[in-house]
Amino acid sequence: MKIAKAARAVEETERTLWTGRRVLVAQAAVLAGLTLLLLVKEVPGMLREIKIYRMTGGRRALRRYP
């Protein structure tokens, strides 16, 4: 009887751990998806900023504009 109870407890624990792992994987997938979406959305703005930076001279501009 005690062995059956212990086996059942182990099964429940394993099932709980597996569910916890699934939840963590799902959260990681959602976070990665949102990060990718934000990056894709911001790429045009970043490219625009890089072009402006290049037009103003970049790091060399310190000599031109005191």
Helices and strands as residue ranges (DSSP letters): H 2-55, G 58-60, H 61-64
